[in-house]
Amino acid sequence: MNGNLQPLEVAMDFIKRINGGDIGALCELMTENHIFQDALGKRFMGRETMRQGWTNYLKMVADYQVHADEFFTTDERVAIFGTASGRYVGPHGPGTKTGNGAPHPATQGVESALGPNGFWEVPAAWRAVVQSGKIAEWRVYADNQPLRKLMGDATP
């Protein structure tokens, strides 16, 4: 990666790699000590940690896409506003039944927030910190409560 690229160019390339689902290419654009912070404030440290994290996430959320509409830059920081979308296909996806044929408890009250085949889309924002042409930090700001519920997370 060319360290002469502007932070916005690096952030947009990162989004392109997310949308392409290419974990190897995505990790190439992360610093070794990359920090990822999710919408609940949980922090994950290290490129290899995130290699596994993105691999697992993209298996649960097919067709995950970041749609960037607005951008603001300050030195090495980029704020991105738009939407995130995908199709939840994880272990408690739409239509998942328990052993007795009843809907899985994790899906009750959630399917109405999802579109056909588990499709969801939410307003979202991201904050990127770029260092030497790579993403050193990626923070996500989005209300993914319906998706978290399907994943079995009890967080309100």
C-alpha positions in Angstrom: 0.0 0.0 0.0 1.3 3.4 -0.9 1.8 5.6 2.2 1.2 8.7 0.0 -2.5 8.0 -0.4 -4.8 10.5 1.3 -6.7 9.1 4.3 -10.1 9.3 2.5 -8.7 7.2 -0.4 -7.4 4.6 2.1 -10.8 4.5 3.9 -12.7 4.1 0.6 -10.3 1.3 -0.4 -11.0 -0.4 2.9 -14.8 -0.2 2.3 -14.3 -1.6 -1.2 -12.5 -4.5 0.3 -15.2 -5.0 2.9 -17.9 -5.0 0.2 -15.8 -7.4 -1.9 -15.7 -9.9 1.1 -11.9 -10.5 0.4 -10.6 -11.1 3.9 -6.9 -11.3 2.7 -7.1 -8.0 0.8 -8.9 -6.4 3.8 -6.2 -7.5 6.2 -3.5 -6.2 3.9 -4.9 -2.7 4.5 -4.8 -3.0 8.3 -1.9 -2.1 10.5 -0.5 -5.1 12.4 -1.8 -3.6 15.7 -5.2 -2.6 14.1 -8.0 -1.7 16.5 -11.7 -2.5 15.6 -14.4 -1.1 17.9 -18.0 -2.3 17.4 -21.2 -0.4 17.9 -21.3 -1.5 21.6 -17.8 -0.2 22.3 -16.2 -3.7 22.3 -12.6 -3.4 21.1 -10.7 -6.1 19.2 -6.9 -5.7 18.8 -4.6 -6.9 16.1 -4.9 -7.7 12.4 -4.9 -11.5 13.0 -7.7 -11.1 15.5 -9.7 -9.2 12.9 -8.9 -11.7 10.2 -10.8 -14.3 12.3 -13.5 -11.7 13.2 -14.2 -10.7 9.7 -14.2 -14.3 8.5 -16.8 -15.3 11.1 -18.9 -12.1 10.5 -19.1 -12.5 6.8 -20.1 -16.2 7.2 -23.1 -15.1 9.4 -23.9 -12.0 7.3 -24.0 -12.7 3.6 -23.7 -9.9 1.2 -22.6 -7.4 3.9 -22.2 -4.0 2.4 -21.1 -0.6 3.6 -22.8 2.2 1.6 -20.9 5.4 2.1 -22.7 8.7 1.4 -20.9 11.5 3.2 -17.3 11.9 4.4 -15.4 14.3 6.6 -11.6 14.2 7.0 -9.3 15.8 9.6 -5.7 14.9 9.2 -5.4 11.2 9.6 -9.1 10.7 10.7 -12.1 10.0 8.4 -15.7 10.1 9.4 -18.0 8.2 7.1 -21.8 8.3 7.1 -24.2 6.0 5.2 -25.9 2.6 5.7 -24.8 -1.0 6.4 -26.7 -3.9 5.0 -26.6 -7.6 4.7 -28.5 -10.8 4.9 -28.3 -12.7 8.1 -27.7 -16.4 7.5 -26.1 -17.4 10.9 -27.3 -20.1 13.3 -30.5 -18.3 14.3 -31.5 -16.9 10.9 -35.1 -16.1 9.8 -37.3 -19.2 9.9 -35.0 -21.1 12.2 -37.0 -23.6 14.3 -36.3 -25.3 17.6 -36.4 -29.0 17.9 -40.1 -29.0 18.6 -40.9 -26.9 15.5 -41.5 -23.6 17.3 -39.6 -20.5 16.1 -36.2 -20.2 17.8 -36.5 -17.7 20.8 -33.8 -15.6 19.4 -35.9 -14.8 16.3 -39.1 -13.9 18.1 -40.0 -10.2 17.7 -37.0 -9.7 15.4 -38.1 -11.1 12.0 -40.4 -8.1 11.5 -37.3 -5.9 11.6 -35.7 -8.0 8.8 -36.7 -8.1 5.2 -37.1 -11.2 3.1 -34.5 -13.9 3.6 -33.0 -12.1 6.6 -32.1 -8.9 4.8 -31.5 -5.8 7.0 -30.3 -2.3 6.4 -29.5 0.3 9.1 -28.1 3.9 9.2 -24.5 3.7 10.2 -21.3 5.7 10.6 -17.7 4.7 10.7 -14.5 6.4 12.0 -11.2 5.4 10.5 -7.7 6.4 11.6 -5.1 6.1 8.8 -1.4 5.7 9.5 1.2 5.2 6.8 -1.5 4.3 4.2 -3.2 1.6 6.3 -6.2 1.5 8.6 -5.0 1.6 12.2 -8.5 1.9 13.7 -12.0 1.2 12.5 -15.0 2.1 14.6 -18.5 1.3 13.8 -21.6 3.2 14.9 -24.9 1.6 14.1 -28.0 0.3 15.8 -27.8 -3.4 15.0 -30.1 -4.6 17.8 -32.3 -6.8 15.5 -29.1 -8.5 14.1 -27.6 -8.9 17.6 -30.8 -10.5 18.8 -30.6 -13.0 16.0 -27.0 -13.7 16.9 -28.2 -14.6 20.4 -26.9 -11.4 22.2 -29.2 -10.4 25.0 -27.9 -6.8 25.0 -30.9 -4.4 24.7 
